[in-house]
Amino acid sequence: MKHYNQQLDRPIEEIERLEREIQAGEELARKCSKLGMWKIFSFPYYQGKLKSKDERLKRHLSVNVQAQNARNLMEVMVNVGKILEILNSNVNFGQCNGYQIRGISGAPVEPQCMGMDEPLNKLKGELLKDGVSVNVLTGLAGSGKSTLAKKLCWDPQIKGKFGGNIFFVTVSKTPNLKTIVQTLFEYCGCRVPEFQNDEDATNQLGMLLGHIGKNPILLVLDDVWPKSEALIEKFKFQMLDYKILVTSRVAFRRFGTPCQLEPVGHDNAVSLFHHFAQLKGSSSYIPHNKLVHEIVKGCKGSPLALEVIGGSLCKQPFEVWQNMKERLQSQSILDSSDTDLLYQLQQSLDILEDRFCINEKECFMDLGLFPEDQRIPVSALIDMWAELYNLDEDGMNAMTIVLDLTTKNLINLIVTRKVGKDADMYYNNHFVILHDLLRELAIHQSNQEQFEDRKRLIVDLNGDNRPAWWVGQNQPGIFGRMLSYLPRTLTQQKQPTVAARVLSISTDENFTSEWCDMQPDVAEVLVLNLSSSQYILPEFTQRMSKLKALILTNYGFHRSEIKKFELLAALSNLKRIRLEKVSVPSLCILKNLRKLSLHMCNTSQAFETCSIQNIMPNLVELSIDYCNDLVKLPNGICITSLKKLSITNCHKLYALPETQEFAKLKNLEVLRLSSCSDLQEMPEYVGGLHSLRCLDISDCISLDKLPKDIGELHNLEKLYLKGCSGLNELPYSVMNFKNLKHELYVICDEERASLWEHFPTIPNLKIEMPKVDISLSWLHGVRSRSYTLK
C-alpha cells in the first residue's frame, strides 16, 4: 500500500497512521510472547492491552479505512468518467486509445542545472502567462539550451499549469514535419496516421491540438536549426492557452525578443565543474583551488566544455591537470563561433587510451557515422568494431570502450531495460547517445585527411543535393546518352575511388535513389541510414568484395521495403548484417554469414522460400527482436553451427521448431526467448542441448511448463524465469541439478522462487530476485545528456 501510495502521489498521512497502528500492535504482541510464567500475575494486564489494541485496529479498519476506500472508489469513477468522455469524443478522430494524461511526453528525467536561474525564471514567467505565444531560447552551441528547456518541463509551477499537456520534440538539422507530427500523435496515445503531405500533417495536427486543448498546452521544439522559421510557423495555432518554446542557435527574432542564454558565471561554473569532475569526497588527486579556477576560466562558461573537460580530468593525476591548464591558457575554448569550440574540444580526445590494440579515439570517431539526435545501438558498434579492430565477437571489449567513453563524458549510455546479469553480455537494450557538438567533433576529426585518404567516408544525401565529387550513374541530356555508348573503361576515371575502410551513407525520405557509381574497393563496413518507405541498395554494393559488416537502419516512422538485396549474394566476406525497421527480403542468398540481427522488422518473407540450413551453414548468432509479425520459427533455423539464438519481444510467436529439428542445435550455448508472450510450449528435447549455458524464458506469460528433461542440462549456468506467470510447477528432473559442479543461478520473481523450495537438496542453486530497471529515455526525439540507468 505504501509503495503504490508513493507511485500515485497520494497523501502519506493515511498510510503512516495505519502503519503506526500495525507496528504498535506487532511490538505489543512480541513483548507479550516473551512473558515468562513468573509474571503470571501480569497476564490480565497485558491481555487487556492486547484486546484494547485489537479493538482500536479493528475500529480504524472498519471506519477510517472503509471511508478512505469509498472516497478512492468515487475518485476512480470520476477519472474513469473523464477518460470515457475523451474516448467518446475521439470516435471520429484518429481512433485514439486514450488521451495521455500521465505527464511529460518526450522529455527525459530532470537534468542537473546550475547558474541558469535568471533565464529560467524569465522563461517561466512567459510560459505561465495566459494566451498564445512562441518563446525562443537561444545561445551558443553547448550553452545549455536543451538542459534549461528540460528543466522547465519539470518545474513544479510549469507542471502545475500544463499537467500532462507538455510535449518535448527534438527537431535537429534536417527536420521532417510529418515524422514530428506522427510523434505527437503517438505521445497522445492516438493511432498514428499516414499523411499525404506536409499540409495534411499540419491540418491534422491542428485538429489534434484542438481536441486536447481544453487545458493549456506546452510544446517544446528543441534544437531548431537556422532557416527553419517556416517549420515553426506550421506549429502555430490560435487556441485558448498554447505555448511553444523553441531552442536554437539563432535568435528567430520574427517571433519576438528571444531569451539569450549567456555563458555560466564563474562561481556557478566552478560548482558545475566540481560536479562533473567529482571533486567532492574523491580519494584520488584533489587539485588546488587556484588550478581549478584557472581551468574553469578557460572553459569560458560553456556547460558542455565544463562537462567534457571536467569529466576527462576526473581522478586524473596532477600532470594531466597541469597540462590541461596550459592548453586552455594558450588557446580559447570559446571564442566567437561554434567552430572554435569544436576545435578546442579536440583536446578532450587526447586523453583517450589505447585498448585492445586500438586507440579509443578511432572508436569515438566511428560514432559520427550515425545520424544526428538518434540513439546508436551498442550491438551495431559491436558488429563494426569486431570486424574493424578484431575485437571479440561477444562484445565485451566493445562494451569496455563504450563504458570508458561514458566515463570521460564523451557519450551517454542508456540501458532501456536491464533484468539480466552483466556477465551475459547481452546488449540489445544498450544505446549510446551522442551530443550534437561531439558528433560534429567526431566528423571533423574524420574529415581532417584528404578525400582519397580518409578512413571513414561520411555522405549525407538530402533530396537531390549531391556532393561536388558525386558522379551519377545516369548522365542527363544528349551528352549523357552519348557517354552511355562508350565502353565502360573509357568512363571509368569519372568514378571516384574510395579508400575508406568504413562507408556511411545517410539519405532522407526525398532521396531519388540515384547513386554515385563509386569504387569502395577496400570498405569493410557499410552503414546505411535511411528514412524512406522504399530503399534501393546501390549498385556498387556488389563490388565491395572486402565488405564484412552491413548495418542498415531505417529512421523513418514506418518500415522500409528493401530492393536489390540480391546484390549482397556475391560478397563472400560478408559476416555480419544488422537490419532495423525494414521489411526483410528473402535471406536465401546469404552464404557465409556468421551473425544476423533483425530489429523491429517484418520477417514474413525472410524465412519463406528456402531452408536456412542450406543457405547459412556458418551462422553462429541469430538475434530477432521486436519483430511482431513472427508467429512461428521455421525448422530451418536449427543450424548445427548456431551458438546463440535470441528471439525477444516477439509477442505473436507461439511455436518453436519441432523436437527433431530442435535437437540439431547441439552447439547452442545461449537460448533467449524473453518477452514472447504468446509462446505456449517448448520442445521436449531441450535436455539434449548439452552445450547450453544460458536459458532465458522470462516474461513468457503463456508458458505453463518447462520441458521434462530440463534437468539434463549439465552445463547450464543461468536460468531466467522472471515473469513466467503461467508457470506453477517444476519438472522433477530439476533434481538432477544437484549433481552440478558449478553454481546455477536462477533469476526469477518471488512467485517462481517459491517453486524451488520443494527441491532443497540442490547445493549449488542460487536464487536471485532482481528489481527490473526500465528507462524511457530512448524514446523517439529524446536527446539525453547525463542520465545513465544501471
N, C-alpha and C positions, 0 to 999 in steps of 0.2 A: 504494500500500500504506500509506503514511504517512497519507494523507487518511482512508482507511477505518479505519485503526487508531485515529485520534482519534475518529471518529464512534462506533465500537464501544467506546470507553473501555478499550482493551486496553493492556497494559504497553508502554511506549515503548522499553524497552531492546533488545528483539529487533530492531526496525526500525532503531534507531540503529546497532547493530553491523553489520547488512547495509549500511547507508548508508555507514558509515566504510570498509568493505572496498571498495565500489564507487568511492567518491571517491578513495581512495588509489591504486587501480589506474588510474583515469582520469588522475590527476595524473602518475603514473609514465609512462603511455603518451604524454601530452602532452609530457613532458620528453624522452623518447626520440625523439619525432618531430622535435625541433629540433636533434638532434646533427648536426654537420657532418662532412664527410669528414676534416677534420683531427683528429678524435677517433676515428679508425678503430680504434685500439688499445683504446678503451674499450667497443667494441661487445660483446665477450664478457661483460664485467662486467654491462652493462645487460640483455643477453639473459638472463643467469642470474636477474637480479632480476625480469624480466618473467615468466619461467617459474615462479619461486617464488610471485610474487603471483597468477598464474593458477591454480596448483595450490591455493593457500590458499583462493581464492574458490570453486573447484570443490568442495573438501572441505567448506567451510561450507554450500554449497548442497545437496550430496548427503547430508550428515549432519544438521547442525543444523536447516536449513530443512525437510528432509523429516520430521524428528521433530516439529517445530512444526506442520507441516501435518497429520500424523497425530493429534496431540493436538487441534488445532482441529476436525478432522473428527469425532472422537469427542464433543467438546463439542457440536457442532451436532446430532449424532444424539441425544444426551441431551435437548437442548432440544426437538428435534422430537418426541421421545417424550412429553415433558411436554405439549406443545401438543396432540398427538393424544389424550392422556389427557383433556385438558379438552374437546376437541371431542367425544369419545365420550360423556363424561358429560353433554354438552349436547344430546344427540339428542332428548330429550323435554322440553327446557327452552328455550323461546324461539327455537329454531333459531339459536343463536349461531354467528357466523362465526369465533370465536376470541377467547378472553379477552384483554383488553388488558393487556399487562404492560410497556409501554414507558415508563411514567412518569406524571406528574401529569396528571389529566384535568380540564380546565376552568380551571385557574389560569394566568394569563399569566406572562411571564418575571419573574425575581426583581426586586422593586422596590427603590428606594432607601429605606433605613430607618435613621433616626438617633434617638438618645435614647430608645429603647424596649427597652433591654437587660433591665431588670428584669421587665416583664410578659412579654417573650419567653421568658426563662428560666423564669419561673413556669409559663407555659402549656406549655412544652416538657417540664417535669418531670411535669406532669399527664398529658400525652399519651404519655410514654414508660413510664408505669406500665401494668401488666397489668390486664385486666378491661374492663368496660363502663362508660362514663360520658358525661355531657353536660357540656361546659365552655362557659361563657358569657363572651364578651369584650364589655364594654360601655363606653360613653363618649359624649361629646357628638358632635354632627354635625361631621364634618371633623376628628376627633381622631386618625385614622389606624388605625381598626379593621380595615378591609379590607386596608390595606397590611401591617399586622402579621400578619394571617391568611395572606396570600400569602407573606410572608417565612418564616413557619413551614413552609409547604408545601415550601419549597426548602432548609430547614435540613438539613445532611448527616445528623444523627442521626435526624431525623424520616423522611427518605427511606430511611435505612438500615433502620428498623424496618418502615415500611409499604410500601416499594417502589412497585409500580405500583398499589396499592390506596389512592391518595389522590384523592378526588373533591371538586371545588370547584364549588358551585352558588350562584348569586345568587337569593335568594328575592323581595326587593322588596316593595312596598306591597300589591299585590294578587296573592298567590301562587296558583298553580294546581298542586295536588298532582299531578294526572295528567301535566301537562307536565313537572314536575320529575322524576318517576319515569321518564317516557319518555326524558328527557335522560340519566339514569343508565344505562338500558338501552343507549342509543346509545354512551355512553362505554365500556361494556364490550364493544362490538363485537357486540351481540346484535340480533336482529330486534326492531324497536320494536313492541310490541303495542298494540292498541286496548283501553281499559279501559271496563268497563260503568259504573263509578262509582268514587268515592274508596276505598271499601272493597276493591274488586277491585284497584286500583292498589297499596294498602298490602300486600295479601296477596302479590301477585306481586313486590313489592319485597323482602319478607321471603325469598321463595324465591331471588331473585337474590343477595341478600347472603349467604344461607346457602350458596349454591353457590360464591361466591368467597371465603367467609370462612375458608378453610383457613389463610390468612395474615391478619395484623392489617389492619384497615380504618380509614381516617380519612375522615370525611365532614364537609366544611366547608359550613355553611349561612350564607351571607353576606347581610347587610342584612335581617335578620328584623325586621319591624315589630311595634309593640305589639299585644296581643291575639292573638298567633299561637302561644301555648303549645300549643294543641291540634294545630297543624300539626307542631310539633317532636315531640310525643308519637308521631305516626304513623311517625316515622323511628327510634323506639327498638325494638331487638330484642335479645333475650338471646342473645349469641354469646360466643365464647371471648375475643376481644380486639377490641372495636369502640368507637371513639371518635367522638363528634360534637362539633364546635366550632361554636358559634353566635356570630355578631357581631350586635349590636343596640344601639339607643339606649336600651333599657330593660334592667333587671337580670335579669328572669326568675329570681327567687330560688327558685322551686319546684324548680329543677334544681341547687341548691347555691349556695355562695358564689361570686359572679361575680368575674372579674378586671376591676377597674376601670381603665380607661385614662385616666391623668391627663394634663394638658397637658404638653408637652415642656418640660424645664428650659431655663433661659435660655442656658446655654453650648451645649447641643445645638441649641436654636432658632437661635442665631446661625450655627452650622455649616450647618444646613438652609437658612437664608435665603441664606447665601453661595452655596450650591449652586444655588438657583433663580434668584438674581439674577446669577449668573455673574460674580462679583466678582473671581475669581482669573484673572489673565492677560488681563483685558479692556483694550482700548486706549482705551475711552471713559471718561467721568467715573467716578472712584472716590470714593465718599463717605467722609467722615471716620468713624472708628470710633464716635465718640460719636453721630453721626446714625444709623448702622446700629443701634446698641444701643437707641436711643430708638424706632425704628420696630419693631424686633423685640419690644421690651417691649409696644408697643401691640397686637401680634398675640396676646398672652395665651397663647402656647404652642400655638396651633391649627396643625397641619401644613398644613391646607388654606388657612388665611389666609396662612401663610408662603409657600406655593406661589403663590397668586394674586397677592399683593402683591409678592413678590419678583420674579415673572415680569413684572409690569406695570412695575416700576421698572428692569428690565434695560436698560442702555445709555441711560438717560434722563438729561437734564441736571439740574443742581443744583436748579433751581426746582421741578421735579416732585417730587424727593425731599423738599425742604423743605415743600412743600405737603402731601405725604402725612403727614409727621411731625406737622404742625399739626392735621390732621384726626384722626389717631389719638390725639393728646393731648386733644382736646376731646370725642371720642366713643370709647366702648369697643367693641373688635372682638368680644369675647366677654364677655357679662355673665352671664346665668344661664339663657338659653334659646336655642333654635335661631333664634327669630325675631330676636333681637338680632344674631346672627351674619349672618343673611340681610340685615338692614338695613345692617349695616356693609359687607358685601361689595358693596353697590351702588357703593361708591367705585371699585371696580376697573373699572366701566363708564364712569366719567367720562373716562378717558384714551382711549377708543375714538375713532377718527378718522372724518372724512368721506371716503368713497371712492366714486367714480363717482356723485356727487350723492346719496349715501345714507349716513347715519350707521351705522357698524358696530353700534351698539347695537341698532338695529332688527333687523339680521340675527341678532344674538345672541338677542334675544327670540323670534325665529322658531323657535329650537331647542326651545323649550318646547312646541311643537305636537306633538312626538313622544313616545311612551310612555317611561316610566322604564326605565332599565337596558337600553335597546335601542340598537343601532348605527343611526346615521342615514346613509342613503346620500347621498353628495355629489351624485350625479346627481339626487336628489329636490330638494336645495337649489338646484341649477342651474335646474331647471324652475320652482320657486317664484320665485326672485329674478329670473329673466329676465322674468317677467310682472309682478311687483310693482314692480320697480325699474328696469325697462328695461335690464338688463344683457345682455351679448352672449349669443347662443344657444349658442355653443361651450363656455361655462363658464369661460373664462379669468378674467373679472372675479370670478366667484363663488369660484373657487379662490384667488384673491388674498386675498379676505376671509377664507376658511377658514384660510389659512396665517397671516394676521395674528392671528386669534383664537387659533390654536395657539401662536404666539409669545408672546402675552400670557397663556398658561396658562389661558385660559377654556374651551378644549376640547382634546381629544386626537384627533389624526388618525392613522388606521391604514390602511395600504395592505396588503391581504391578498396581493396578487400584483403584482409590477412587473417586466415584461420589456421594455416599450416605451420610447420616448423621451418626455420631458416635453412636447415640442412637439406630440405627437399629440393632446393634450387629451382623452384617453380616461380617464374617471373612474369606470367601473363597479366598479372594485376599491378605491375610496376610501370610507372611512367615518369619521364623526365620533362620538366617544364623549363624553358629557356627564355630569359628576358629578352625583349626586342633588341636592346642595346648590345647585349652579349652575343646575340645571334649575328648582329652586324659585325661585331668584332671577329667572330669565327669566320664569316665570309671574307672580311677584309684580310685576315691572315692567309686564307686560302688563295686569294687573288694577287698576292704580292709578286708571284712569278709571272713570266710571260705566258701568254695563252698556250703556246705549244709545250710548255714545260710544267704546267700545273698538275699536281697530284689529284686534285679534285676539280671537276668542271661542273659548275652550278649554272643551270639555264632556267630562266623564268620566261614563259611564253604566255602572254595575255592577249587573247583575241588574235588579231592579225599582226601584232607587233613582233618583230624579229630582231635579233642582234645583228650587228654590222657584218659579222663573218658568216651569217647564215646563207646557205645555198640550197634553194628548194629543189625538190625532185623534178618539178614541172615548171619550166621557164615559160612565162606568159608571152603571148603575141607571136608574130611571124618568126621573129628571130629565135624564139624558144622552140618553135616547131622545126626550124631548120637544124637546130642543135640536136634535136631528138634523133635525127637520121645519122648523125655521126657515130662512129664506133665509140664504145664506152672508154676505151683507152685514151682517146683524144680529149675527152672532157673530164678525165679522172683528176686533173690538177685542181679543178674547181671544188672538189670535195675536201673540206677541212680534215686534217689528220689530228685525232685527239690522243694525246699521250697520257691522259689521266687514268689512274687506277680506279677511280670512282667517278661515275657519271650520274648527276642528279638533274632531272628534268621535271619542272612544275608547270602545269597548264591549268587554265581556268575553264569555266563552262562554255566560253565562247571560242575556244581553240578550234581551228578548222581541220586539224589532223594533217596539215601539210608539213611533212617532216623534212628536215635537212638530211641529205644523203651523206652523212659524215662517216668517218672511219675510226671508230673507237676500238682499235685492234687490241689494246692491252688492258682494257677495262675489266676489272674483276668483280665489281659491284655496280649494279644498276638500280637507282632509286627513282621510281616514277610516282609523282604526286599529281593527282588529277581531281577534277571536280565536276566532270560531265557525266551524263547518263549513258553515253556510249563512248568507247575509247578504242582506238586502233593502235596496236603496237607498231612502232616504227620499223621500216623495212631493214634498217641497218642492224637490228637486233640479231638476225640470223647469222651475221658475220662476226659477232662478238664471241670468238672461239675460246677466249680465256675467261668468260663470264662464269663466276662461281655462285653468286648470290643475287637474287632478284627480289626487291621489296616494292610492291605495288600497292598504293594506298589511295582510296577514294575519300576525299574530304567533303564531297557534296552531301546533300541531305538524303538522297536516295541511292540505292545500289546502282553500280555501273555495269553495263554489258561490255565485256572484253572481246575484241575481234582480232583476228590474225594471231591467235595464241599458238597456232601451229608453227610459227617462226622459231619457237624455242626447241623444236624437235631435234635440230642439228647440233645443239650445244652440248657436247659430251662432258664438259667440265662443270656444268650447272648442278650444284649440290643442294642449294637451299632456295626455297621460294616461300615468301610470305605475302598473302593476299588479304586485303581488308576491304570490306564493304563492296564487294563485286559479285556478279553472277559468274560462278566458276565454270569455265568451259570444260570439255572432256579432258581428262588427265591421261589419256591413252598414250600420248606422245612422249611422256617423260620416262627416260630410261635409267638415268644414273643418279636420280635424286636421292639424297640422304635425309633431308628434313623438309616437311611440308607443313605450313601453318595457314589455317583458314580462320579468319576472324570476322564475324558479322557478315558472312557470305551466304548466298544462295547456292546450295550444293546439288540441286536436283539433276544437273547434267554431268557433274563431276565423276560420279561413280556408276553411270548407267551403261555405257556402251562397251565396256571392256572389263577384264579381270585385272585388278590392281596387282595381283601376284605376278602377272606376266609382264607388266609394264614398269613396275618399280621394285625390282628384286633387291635393290640395295637400300631401301628405305629403312632408316633407323629410328626416326622420330616422326610421329604424326600428331598434330595438335589441331583440334576443331573446337572453336569457342564462339558462343552466341550465334550459332547457325540454326535459326528457328525452323527451317524447312526440313531439317534432317530428322526423319522418323525411324529409320532402321539402318543399321550399319550393314553394308554388303559383306558377304562371306569373303570376298577377295581381299578385304582389309587385313586378314590374318596372314601376315607375311612372316616367314621364319626369321628374317633379319631384324624385325622390329623389336626395339628395346623400350621405347616409351610410346604409350598410347594415351592421349589426353582428349577426352570428349567432355567438355564442360559447358554448363549453361545452355545446353540444347534441350529445351523444355518439352519438345514434342517427341524426342527419342524414346521409343517404348521397347525396343528389342535389340539385342546384340546378335552377332553371328551364331550359327548353330554350334552345338557342342563339338562335333567332329572337326569343324573349321577352327574353332577356338583353341583346340588342342595343338594347333600348329605354332602357336606363339610360345615356343619353348625357350626363346631367349628374352622374353619380355621381363623387364625389371620394374617398370612403373606402369600401373594401370590407374588412370584417374578418370572417374565418371561423376564428378561432383555436380550438384545442382541440375541433374537431369530428372526433372520432377515426374515425368511420365514413365520412367523406366520401371518395369514391373518385376523383372527377374533377371538373374544372371545365369550363364551356362553352368552346368553342374561340374564341368571339368576344370574348374579354377584350381583345384588342388594339384593338378598336373603341371601347373606353371611354376616349376621348381626354382626358376631364377627370380621370381617376383620378390622385390624388396619393399615396395610401397603400393598399397591398395587404398584408394580414396573413393568412397561412395557417399560422402557427406551430402546432406540435403537432397538425397533421392527419396522423396517422401512417399512414393508409391511402392517402394521395395519393402516387402514384408518378411523376407527371409534371406539368409545367407546360404551359399552353396554348402551342401552337406559335407564335402571333403575339404573345406577351407583350412582345417587343422593340419593338412598335409603340406602347407606352405612353410617348409623348414627354413627358408631364408627371409621370411617376412620380418621387417623391422618396424614398419609403421602401418597402422590400420585406422583410417578415418571413418567414423560413424556418426559424426555430429549431424543433428537434424534429420536423422532417419526415423521419422515419427511412426512409420508403419512397422518398424522392427521391434517385436515384442519378445523374441526369444532367440537364443543362440544354438547352433547345432552342437551336438555332443562332441563332435570331432575337435572342438577348440581345446579339449583336454589334452590333445597331443602337443599343444604349445608348451606344456610343462617340460618337454624334452629339449627345448631351445637352449643353446649355449649362450646366446646373446639376449639383450633386452628387447622386448616387444612393446612398443608404445602404441596405446590405443587412445586416439584423440576423439573425444565424444562429448555429448552433453550429459547432464545429470541422470536423465532417464535411461540412456544407454549404458551409463556407468553401472547402474544398479543391476543390469543383466549379468555382469561379470561376478557379482557377489556369490552366484551359485557355483563358481569354479574357483575356490580359494586356494587351490593347490598348484597354481601356476607361479613358480617363484620369480621369474624374470618379467612378469607382466607389470607394466607401468601405465596407470590410467591418468590421462591429462584432460582437464575440462577448461580449455582456454576461453577467454572472452573474445567475441567477434568484433573486430575493429573495421568500420566501414567509413570511407570518405567519399563525399560527393564533389570534391574539388576538381575531378576530371571532366565534369560535365561541359558540354559544348560552350565555347565562349569564355571559359574561365582561364585567366592567366594568373595563377597564384604565384607568390614570390617566396615566402618563407614559412610554408606550412608543410610539415612532414608528419605523416601518420605512421606510427610504429606499433 
